[in-house]
């Protein structure tokens, strides 16, 4: 019970920080709106008639999954901030499991991601009134497991990356280089069924690929476009996600705790 209370306290702290940071809230809504509203609608208008599925819906599902993954992963940068203010050392000397601290951070940033995803959903509903965006409540409800797993996988990925970085400046400079290429490797905006061998290997190694594909697998379940937009069966995606999550959170937590002990 003590561990659960600690997890919830850490999670609530991160969620409260979001509510106080209005600039982060605004910025987190702007980029998905640009991706879906500008990029998605322009691609649908120009190449939508040449393909066999709705490109705007394809982009919407990719951006929603990417937002959940990226927001949780980038939010873990607060661990670097905590390290520089020595707050993390205060947490790690407390009588709770170090894994509970990490889980609390991931849970808190997942809550933040869900708030941001809500903005994407509202914008998607707005677009569906004026464009050919196919969104139904049943599809969204059916996709809830993928929404949760995208947050958790993004958090584990963030822990692994942040554990290897020494300070906040390094994190701000290097993190975009490991997250932005995944936008294209994971097929957020573009189909990735057929790729040159080097890109194919990189795509299948990118964690975001399975978060996006798992979301689409559930979202498009029973839909006529399923075979056109989904790479793997959802159970395969889920299996890979679980394996990646366990490996990344285990290695990331070990590295981060080791760094704290050596300070």
N, C-alpha and C positions, 0 to 999 in steps of 0.2 A: 504493500500500500504506500509506503514511503517513497519507493522508486516511481510509482505512478504519479504521485503528487509532484515529484521533482520534474518528471517529463512534462507534465501539464504546465508547471510554472515556467519552465524554459520556453515552451511553445507559446504561452500567452505573452511572454516578454517580447518575442519577435513579432507577434501579431500586433501588439500595442504600438511597437515602433513604426509599423507600417501606417497605422491610423494617424500618427503624428507627422509622418513624412508625406505631405500632400504632393510635393514635386515628384516623388517616386511613383505615387499613384497615377498622376497625370501622364508621365512618361510611359509607364507600363501599359497604358491604354492606347497611346498614340501609335506605337509601332505595329501592333496587330491590326489596327484600323487601316494603316497605310498598306500593310501586306495584303489584307483581304480586299479593302475598298479600291485601292489603286491598282495593285499588281493583279489581284484575282479577277477583277472586272475587266481590265484591259486584255488579259490573256483569254478570257472567255469570249470577249468581243472579236478578237483577232484570230484565234485558232480553235475556239470552241466548236465551230461548225465542221472542222476537219477531223475531230476525234469522236469517239463513241461514248463519251461520258461527259457529265457536267463539270467543266473545269473549275467553276467558281465554288461548287460544293467540295471538290477535291482540295482546293486551296484552303477553304474554311476548315476542313477537318485537320489538315496538316498544320495550319497555324495554331489551332486550338491546342493540339497535342504538344506542339513546339513551345507554346507559351507556358504550359504547365511544367514541362521539363526544364526549360531554360530559366524560368523565374525561380524555381526551387533551387536549381544548381547555383545560379548567380547569387541568390540570397545567402548561401552558405559563406559568402565573403565576410559576413559579420563575424565569423570565427577569427578571421585575421584581425579585424578591428578589436575584438575582445582580447586577442593575444597582445596587441600593442598597448592596450589599456590595463593589462594584467587581470582583466576580469575572468578570462578563461582559467588562469591559475587558481583563482578563488573557487571556481566551480570544480576543478579537478582535485582539489584537496578536500572537498566536501565528502561526507560518508555515503556517496551514492556511486553506482556503477558508471564507469566512463561511457559504456554503451548507452546508458540511459540519457546521458548528456547529449550524445550524438543524435539519438532518436528524438529527443526533445527539440533539437535544432531543426531536424528534418521535418518533424510534425509542424513546427511553427511556420517554417517557410512554405510548407504545403498548404497551410491555411491561407497564407499570403497569395500563393499562386491561384487558389480557388477564387479569391476575390477578383483577381485580375482576369481570370477566365470568365467570370460572370459578365464583365464588361465586353469581352469578345462575343459571348453568346447574345447579349442584348444588341450589339451592333449587327450580328448575323441575322437576328430576327428583323431588324430594321431593313437590312438589305433584301430579305426574302419578300418584303412587301413591294419592292420596285424592280428586283432583278430575279433571275432564275435560280436563286439559291434554295436548295431543297433541304429544309430543316423541319423535323417533326419532334414532338415531345417524346414519343415512344423511342425514337432513335437515340435521343440524348439520355434517356433513362437507362436504356440498354447499354450505353457506353460508360456508365459510372465506374465499373471496375477498371476500365482503361484510363479514366481520368485519375483515379487514385494511384494506379501503378506508375503513370507518367510522372507524378509528383515524387513518389518514393525513389524511382530510378534516377531522376534528376538530382535529388538530394544526395544519394549515394555517390553519383558521379562528381558532384560538387565537393563532397568530403574528400574523395580521392585526389582531386586536382589541388584543392586548397591545402591539403596536408603537406604537399611538396613545395609550397611557396612560402618565402620567408617574411614578406611584409605586404601591406595593402597596395603599395605602388606596383609591386611585381604582379599581384593578382589582377589589378585593373589593366595592366599592359598585356599580360599573357593569356588571361582567360578568354578574351574574344577570339584568339587564334585557335582555341580548341572547341569553341562552341559554334561560331559562325559557319565554318565549313560544313558542319553537320546539317545546316539548313538545306543544303543541296544534296549532300550525300544521303540524307534520310528521306528525300523525296517530299519535302514540305510543299514546294511549289512545282516540282517537276517529277514526272514518272521516272522510276529508276529500275524498271524491269530489265531493260537492256542497257548495259554500260560496258565501256572498255574494261579490260581485265583489271588494271590498277585501280580504277574508280570503283569497280565492282567489289574488290577486296576491301577497300577503304569503307565503302558503304555498308558492307555486312559486318564490319568491326565497330561501326559507330553505334553507341547505345541508343541515340535518338531514333535510329531507323526502326527499332523494334517497338519503341513507345508509339511512334506515329502509325506503324502498320497494325499494331494491336488495337489502337483506337479506331482505325478505319475498318478493321476486320469486324468489330462489334457494331460500329455505326452503319456499315453497309450490309450487315447480315440480312439475307433475304431480299436484297435489292438487286435489280437487274444489272447494275454496274459493278457488282461485287468482283467478278473475275477480271475486270479491267483495271481496278485500282488497288486491290489487295495482293500483297506478295505471298504471304504464308498463312497457314491456318492459325487462328487466334491461340490455340493451345500451344503451338510451336513458339509463337512470339512470347507467350506467357512463360514458357519454360526457359527461354533464353534470358528474359527479363529477370526471373528469379535467380538464375545462376550469376548474372552480372551484378545484381543487387548484393548478393551475399559476398561475392569476391570484393567488390569495390568498397562496401561499408566495412568489411573486416580489415582489408589492407589500409584503407584510408584512416580508420580509427586508430590502428596500431601505429601508423606513421605520425599522426597528429599527437598522440599521447607521448610517443617517444621524443618528439621535438619539444614538447612541454617539459619533460623531465630533464632534457639536456640544456634548458635555458639557464 
